Amino acid sequence: MAAEDTVFAGSIPEIYERSLVPLIFEPYARDLAQRLAKTDPRNVLETAAGTGALTRAIASCVPAHARIVATDLNQPMLLQAATKSHDGRIEWRQADALALPFEDQSFDVVACQFGAMFFPDKIQGYKEARRVLRPGGCFFFNVWDKISENEFADVVTEALAALFPHDPPRFLARTPHGYHDVERIRAELNAAGFIDVSIDEVGETSKAASPRDAAIAYCQGTPLRNEMSAGHHQTSRPRGGPGSIGWCRLPRVIRLTSSAKA
């Protein structure tokens, strides 16, 4: 994973929230929130909260007395998130998921939507989730399937490879879609101390309003923009280009529900 893969700053947070969240994140946020709400949590911690798509879905599902602490490594993402929700139960807090600033056994549930792929040390991230969970608490998270099963990301990556044949940007394949091996994920959860691990595969369908909208969402609303601006300046005539992006099936998603040992 490249250093710039975890940087969501500048105009990225606003474009991410406006374009990418409704394009691919909202249905999975609802699904994950509904799953964790069944545990009737009083204290929920979210890591890698981004602009709050899952946070808002959780707030709509959990009891009125529930407390939600939504964290992210990137403060600009949290600032964007705070403009979208004024729910008094939500606390926005900058934090590294690999070194959480919370006491042991502080939360009933830890949730993470499409963030584990960005952890430089996956096992450490899982250990921290387990550390802050109360006995019997649950860790809910999801990751994307491989890029070949995710047509929006796959077509964007292929189009950029045609534009930049000598040094194609590979952010989408390398990081968001680079952590999908179920057995590896299960083994790393076990290594972090999680015993009861259940895995579901969930697929949704979406449609971009236009090829341009999908191209902007991915190329300007993610760290792919960082990679493109870091030195990918020479272009050649594209074989397909962003105009080849039509309606696409939303990615199949590996959903992982993990329970800490009571």
SULQUI-V695922 format. One record per residue. N is the residue number from 1. RES is the residue in three letters. SS is DSSP state (alpha for helix, beta for strand, coil for the rest). Layout:
N,RES,SS ; N,RES,SS
//
This chain:
1,MET,coil ; 2,ALA,coil ; 3,ALA,alpha ; 4,GLU,alpha ; 5,ASP,alpha ; 6,THR,alpha ; 7,VAL,coil ; 8,PHE,coil ; 9,ALA,coil ; 10,GLY,coil ; 11,SER,coil ; 12,ILE,alpha ; 13,PRO,alpha ; 14,GLU,alpha ; 15,ILE,alpha ; 16,TYR,alpha ; 17,GLU,alpha ; 18,ARG,alpha ; 19,SER,alpha ; 20,LEU,alpha ; 21,VAL,alpha ; 22,PRO,alpha ; 23,LEU,alpha ; 24,ILE,alpha ; 25,PHE,alpha ; 26,GLU,alpha ; 27,PRO,alpha ; 28,TYR,alpha ; 29,ALA,alpha ; 30,ARG,alpha ; 31,ASP,alpha ; 32,LEU,alpha ; 33,ALA,alpha ; 34,GLN,alpha ; 35,ARG,alpha ; 36,LEU,alpha ; 37,ALA,alpha ; 38,LYS,coil ; 39,THR,coil ; 40,ASP,coil ; 41,PRO,coil ; 42,ARG,coil ; 43,ASN,beta ; 44,VAL,beta ; 45,LEU,beta ; 46,GLU,beta ; 47,THR,coil ; 48,ALA,coil ; 49,ALA,coil ; 50,GLY,coil ; 51,THR,coil ; 52,GLY,coil ; 53,ALA,alpha ; 54,LEU,alpha ; 55,THR,alpha ; 56,ARG,alpha ; 57,ALA,alpha ; 58,ILE,alpha ; 59,ALA,alpha ; 60,SER,alpha ; 61,CYS,alpha ; 62,VAL,coil ; 63,PRO,coil ; 64,ALA,coil ; 65,HIS,coil ; 66,ALA,coil ; 67,ARG,beta ; 68,ILE,beta ; 69,VAL,beta ; 70,ALA,beta ; 71,THR,beta ; 72,ASP,beta ; 73,LEU,coil ; 74,ASN,coil ; 75,GLN,alpha ; 76,PRO,alpha ; 77,MET,alpha ; 78,LEU,alpha ; 79,LEU,alpha ; 80,GLN,alpha ; 81,ALA,alpha ; 82,ALA,alpha ; 83,THR,coil ; 84,LYS,coil ; 85,SER,coil ; 86,HIS,coil ; 87,ASP,coil ; 88,GLY,coil ; 89,ARG,coil ; 90,ILE,beta ; 91,GLU,beta ; 92,TRP,beta ; 93,ARG,beta ; 94,GLN,beta ; 95,ALA,coil ; 96,ASP,coil ; 97,ALA,coil ; 98,LEU,coil ; 99,ALA,coil ; 100,LEU,coil ; 101,PRO,coil ; 102,PHE,coil ; 103,GLU,coil ; 104,ASP,coil ; 105,GLN,coil ; 106,SER,coil ; 107,PHE,beta ; 108,ASP,beta ; 109,VAL,beta ; 110,VAL,beta ; 111,ALA,beta ; 112,CYS,beta ; 113,GLN,beta ; 114,PHE,coil ; 115,GLY,coil ; 116,ALA,alpha ; 117,MET,alpha ; 118,PHE,alpha ; 119,PHE,coil ; 120,PRO,coil ; 121,ASP,coil ; 122,LYS,alpha ; 123,ILE,alpha ; 124,GLN,alpha ; 125,GLY,alpha ; 126,TYR,alpha ; 127,LYS,alpha ; 128,GLU,alpha ; 129,ALA,alpha ; 130,ARG,alpha ; 131,ARG,alpha ; 132,VAL,alpha ; 133,LEU,beta ; 134,ARG,beta ; 135,PRO,beta ; 136,GLY,beta ; 137,GLY,beta ; 138,CYS,beta ; 139,PHE,beta ; 140,PHE,beta ; 141,PHE,beta ; 142,ASN,beta ; 143,VAL,beta ; 144,TRP,beta ; 145,ASP,coil ; 146,LYS,coil ; 147,ILE,alpha ; 148,SER,alpha ; 149,GLU,alpha ; 150,ASN,coil ; 151,GLU,alpha ; 152,PHE,alpha ; 153,ALA,alpha ; 154,ASP,alpha ; 155,VAL,alpha ; 156,VAL,alpha ; 157,THR,alpha ; 158,GLU,alpha ; 159,ALA,alpha ; 160,LEU,alpha ; 161,ALA,alpha ; 162,ALA,alpha ; 163,LEU,alpha ; 164,PHE,coil ; 165,PRO,coil ; 166,HIS,coil ; 167,ASP,coil ; 168,PRO,coil ; 169,PRO,coil ; 170,ARG,coil ; 171,PHE,alpha ; 172,LEU,alpha ; 173,ALA,alpha ; 174,ARG,alpha ; 175,THR,alpha ; 176,PRO,alpha ; 177,HIS,coil ; 178,GLY,coil ; 179,TYR,coil ; 180,HIS,coil ; 181,ASP,coil ; 182,VAL,alpha ; 183,GLU,alpha ; 184,ARG,alpha ; 185,ILE,alpha ; 186,ARG,alpha ; 187,ALA,alpha ; 188,GLU,alpha ; 189,LEU,alpha ; 190,ASN,alpha ; 191,ALA,alpha ; 192,ALA,coil ; 193,GLY,coil ; 194,PHE,beta ; 195,ILE,beta ; 196,ASP,beta ; 197,VAL,beta ; 198,SER,beta ; 199,ILE,beta ; 200,ASP,beta ; 201,GLU,beta ; 202,VAL,beta ; 203,GLY,beta ; 204,GLU,coil ; 205,THR,coil ; 206,SER,coil ; 207,LYS,coil ; 208,ALA,coil ; 209,ALA,coil ; 210,SER,coil ; 211,PRO,alpha ; 212,ARG,alpha ; 213,ASP,alpha ; 214,ALA,alpha ; 215,ALA,alpha ; 216,ILE,alpha ; 217,ALA,alpha ; 218,TYR,alpha ; 219,CYS,alpha ; 220,GLN,alpha ; 221,GLY,coil ; 222,THR,coil ; 223,PRO,coil ; 224,LEU,alpha ; 225,ARG,alpha ; 226,ASN,alpha ; 227,GLU,alpha ; 228,MET,alpha ; 229,SER,alpha ; 230,ALA,coil ; 231,GLY,coil ; 232,HIS,coil ; 233,HIS,coil ; 234,GLN,coil ; 235,THR,coil ; 236,SER,coil ; 237,ARG,coil ; 238,PRO,coil ; 239,ARG,coil ; 240,GLY,coil ; 241,GLY,coil ; 242,PRO,alpha ; 243,GLY,alpha ; 244,SER,alpha ; 245,ILE,coil ; 246,GLY,coil ; 247,TRP,coil ; 248,CYS,coil ; 249,ARG,coil ; 250,LEU,coil ; 251,PRO,coil ; 252,ARG,beta ; 253,VAL,beta ; 254,ILE,beta ; 255,ARG,beta ; 256,LEU,beta ; 257,THR,beta ; 258,SER,beta ; 259,SER,beta ; 260,ALA,beta ; 261,LYS,coil ; 262,ALA,coil
//
